[in-house]
Amino acid sequence: MIDRAFFQRDPVTCARELIGCELVWKSCAGVIVETEAYAAVGDEACHTFARPSARAFIASQQPGAAYVYFNYGMYWLFNVLVKGGTEDGFVLIRALQPIRGIPLMRRRRFPQTGGSRLDGSGASGPRPNQSLCSGPGKLTIAMAIDGRDHGRDLCASPGAGFRRNGLVPERDWVSDIRVGISRATHLPWRFLAMDSPFISAKRGR
């Protein structure tokens, strides 16, 4: 499992190096294929720019703590705190390639149809696994991450944390601008597993 020292650097480095690592959450797991970095100072898109609660969270929590918040009253978003290195901030986990606990993840994401969907013809058929965790709100539903996990120590929590697995070689990631924000949109702080079909938005969007 990834230890606390990994998160005692800076958010850009951590966001980049989490690509290809595994997020383990109880009986489910997925390979991280998309992340975004947010800096606590000088980044207008970071919660610390306008939310005193985010600044208090950084001051009170250890590096590797889960920062979970409700976005636009619709979805929980899952971040990890980076602190104690050259710069503090957060890494948003944006997309996963599911690898374990997939039937359970499907039931959580598509409860009305038991993990299936109705296509345009009205016939029942399975949704592709690429859509299970292809976005920060989708993956929290699939993994059952919510506000109760806010502040969870991901370096010392049984059944929850990050693990290196080497499924995405270091050379096979690319960077892009962050998405879903209106400020500091020029920073190339979104990191993607190259050519992965599991990401939330294509490169160059």
Secondary structure per residue as TSV (DSSP state, phi and psi in degrees):
chain	resnum	aa	ss	phi	psi
A	1	M	-	360.0	151.5
A	2	I	-	-75.1	130.8
A	3	D	-	-94.8	179.8
A	4	R	G	-64.3	-31.3
A	5	A	G	-59.6	-29.4
A	6	F	G	-58.7	-36.6
A	7	F	G	-94.8	9.1
A	8	Q	S	-103.0	48.9
A	9	R	S	-131.2	-110.6
A	10	D	-	-141.2	155.0
A	11	P	H	-65.1	-32.9
A	12	V	H	-66.6	-46.1
A	13	T	H	-61.8	-44.6
A	14	C	H	-65.7	-41.1
A	15	A	H	-62.0	-41.3
A	16	R	H	-67.3	-43.1
A	17	E	H	-82.2	-10.0
A	18	L	T	-77.6	-17.5
A	19	I	T	-61.8	126.1
A	20	G	T	93.3	-11.2
A	21	C	-	-81.3	168.5
A	22	E	E	-108.6	130.0
A	23	L	E	-93.1	118.5
A	24	V	E	-104.6	127.3
A	25	W	E	-140.1	94.5
A	26	K	T	58.0	-119.1
A	27	S	T	-88.3	2.0
A	28	C	E	-116.4	156.5
A	29	A	E	-157.9	155.0
A	30	G	E	-154.2	152.0
A	31	V	E	-81.8	130.6
A	32	I	E	-74.2	121.1
A	33	V	E	-117.1	-3.7
A	34	E	E	-156.9	132.6
A	35	T	E	-140.6	166.7
A	36	E	E	-138.0	142.0
A	37	A	E	-100.8	143.1
A	38	Y	E	-135.3	127.0
A	39	A	E	-95.5	139.4
A	40	A	S	-69.3	-25.7
A	41	V	S	-121.2	128.8
A	42	G	S	81.2	6.7
A	43	D	-	-115.2	104.2
A	44	E	T	-67.6	-16.2
A	45	A	T	-85.0	-10.3
A	46	C	S	-81.5	145.7
A	47	H	G	-57.4	-29.0
A	48	T	G	-64.5	-19.3
A	49	F	G	-66.8	-33.8
A	50	A	T	-129.3	-7.6
A	51	R	-	-117.1	109.9
A	52	P	H	-58.7	-29.7
A	53	S	H	-64.1	-33.7
A	54	A	H	-70.1	-38.6
A	55	R	H	-66.7	-38.1
A	56	A	H	-67.2	-35.2
A	57	F	H	-62.3	-45.8
A	58	I	H	-61.1	-41.4
A	59	A	H	-67.2	-32.2
A	60	S	H	-99.3	-18.4
A	61	Q	S	-104.6	159.7
A	62	Q	-	-86.0	154.7
A	63	P	T	-57.9	139.7
A	64	G	T	95.3	2.4
A	65	A	B	-79.1	146.7
A	66	A	E	-79.2	129.9
A	67	Y	E	-112.3	104.7
A	68	V	E	-117.4	128.0
A	69	Y	E	-138.6	158.6
A	70	F	E	-91.7	121.7
A	71	N	E	-102.2	120.8
A	72	Y	T	53.5	28.8
A	73	G	T	65.2	21.5
A	74	M	T	-126.0	-47.3
A	75	Y	E	-134.3	145.4
A	76	W	E	-80.3	138.4
A	77	L	E	-118.2	139.2
A	78	F	E	-112.0	121.1
A	79	N	E	-126.4	164.0
A	80	V	E	-124.6	139.3
A	81	L	E	-78.7	131.8
A	82	V	E	-112.6	127.3
A	83	K	-	-158.8	144.1
A	84	G	S	96.4	-0.2
A	85	G	S	-103.3	-139.7
A	86	T	S	-74.6	-19.0
A	87	E	-	-160.0	140.5
A	88	D	-	-92.5	160.9
A	89	G	E	163.6	-158.0
A	90	F	E	-133.5	155.4
A	91	V	E	-119.0	120.8
A	92	L	E	-86.6	127.5
A	93	I	E	-87.7	111.8
A	94	R	E	-96.8	-30.6
A	95	A	E	-158.3	148.7
A	96	L	E	-129.2	152.8
A	97	Q	E	-98.7	107.4
A	98	P	E	-62.5	136.5
A	99	I	E	-132.1	-16.4
A	100	R	E	-148.3	140.7
A	101	G	S	76.4	25.4
A	102	I	H	-61.7	-43.7
A	103	P	H	-56.8	-41.1
A	104	L	H	-66.7	-41.5
A	105	M	H	-62.3	-38.7
A	106	R	H	-65.9	-40.8
A	107	R	H	-65.9	-34.9
A	108	R	H	-69.4	-40.5
A	109	R	H	-76.3	-34.5
A	110	F	S	-127.7	62.7
A	111	P	G	-66.3	-30.0
A	112	Q	G	-67.0	-26.2
A	113	T	G	-118.9	14.3
A	114	G	T	64.3	29.5
A	115	G	T	98.7	0.6
A	116	S	E	-114.5	-177.8
A	117	R	E	-143.0	168.4
A	118	L	E	-101.9	124.6
A	119	D	-	-84.0	-175.7
A	120	G	T	-60.8	-25.1
A	121	S	T	-85.9	-6.5
A	122	G	S	90.6	-1.8
A	123	A	-	-84.6	145.7
A	124	S	E	-82.5	139.3
A	125	G	E	-161.0	158.0
A	126	P	E	-74.2	142.5
A	127	R	-	-73.2	146.3
A	128	P	-	-68.0	146.6
A	129	N	G	-63.9	-20.0
A	130	Q	G	-60.0	-25.1
A	131	S	G	-92.2	-3.8
A	132	L	T	-62.4	-47.5
A	133	C	S	-129.7	30.5
A	134	S	S	-88.5	54.3
A	135	G	S	164.2	153.2
A	136	P	H	-66.1	-32.0
A	137	G	H	-76.9	-34.7
A	138	K	H	-65.0	-43.3
A	139	L	H	-70.5	-31.4
A	140	T	H	-69.5	-34.0
A	141	I	H	-66.1	-48.4
A	142	A	H	-62.5	-36.7
A	143	M	H	-92.6	-4.4
A	144	A	T	60.6	47.2
A	145	I	-	-100.4	129.7
A	146	D	-	-148.5	-166.9
A	147	G	G	-60.8	-21.6
A	148	R	G	-67.5	-16.6
A	149	D	G	-93.8	-1.9
A	150	H	T	-61.3	125.0
A	151	G	T	89.3	-3.4
A	152	R	-	-60.7	133.4
A	153	D	B	-81.4	105.9
A	154	L	T	-79.6	-2.0
A	155	C	T	-101.1	-3.2
A	156	A	S	-148.9	29.6
A	157	S	B	-112.2	117.8
A	158	P	T	-59.4	127.9
A	159	G	T	83.2	3.5
A	160	A	E	-144.5	129.2
A	161	G	E	161.8	-166.6
A	162	F	E	-117.3	145.7
A	163	R	E	-137.6	139.7
A	164	R	-	-78.4	136.3
A	165	N	-	-136.5	-9.1
A	166	G	-	71.5	16.8
A	167	L	S	-75.2	-20.9
A	168	V	S	-121.1	103.2
A	169	P	-	-56.6	150.6
A	170	E	G	-55.9	-34.4
A	171	R	G	-73.3	-10.4
A	172	D	G	-101.7	32.6
A	173	W	E	-118.8	157.6
A	174	V	E	-133.6	160.8
A	175	S	E	-111.4	158.7
A	176	D	E	-156.6	174.2
A	177	I	-	-74.9	154.3
A	178	R	-	-73.2	156.6
A	179	V	-	-121.1	160.1
A	180	G	S	75.1	18.3
A	181	I	-	-128.0	161.9
A	182	S	S	-116.0	-7.2
A	183	R	S	-123.6	152.9
A	184	A	S	51.2	44.0
A	185	T	T	-78.2	-7.0
A	186	H	T	-86.9	-13.3
A	187	L	-	-76.4	128.1
A	188	P	-	-83.2	61.4
A	189	W	-	-109.3	20.7
A	190	R	E	-103.1	131.7
A	191	F	E	-119.2	136.2
A	192	L	E	-130.4	144.0
A	193	A	E	-72.8	122.9
A	194	M	T	-58.3	129.3
A	195	D	T	65.1	17.3
A	196	S	-	-75.0	134.9
A	197	P	T	-82.2	1.4
A	198	F	T	-100.9	0.8
A	199	I	-	-75.9	165.6
A	200	S	S	-84.4	-32.8
A	201	A	S	-147.2	140.6
A	202	K	-	-65.0	155.6
A	203	R	T	-63.2	139.3
A	204	G	T	92.5	-1.5
A	205	R	-	-65.2	360.0
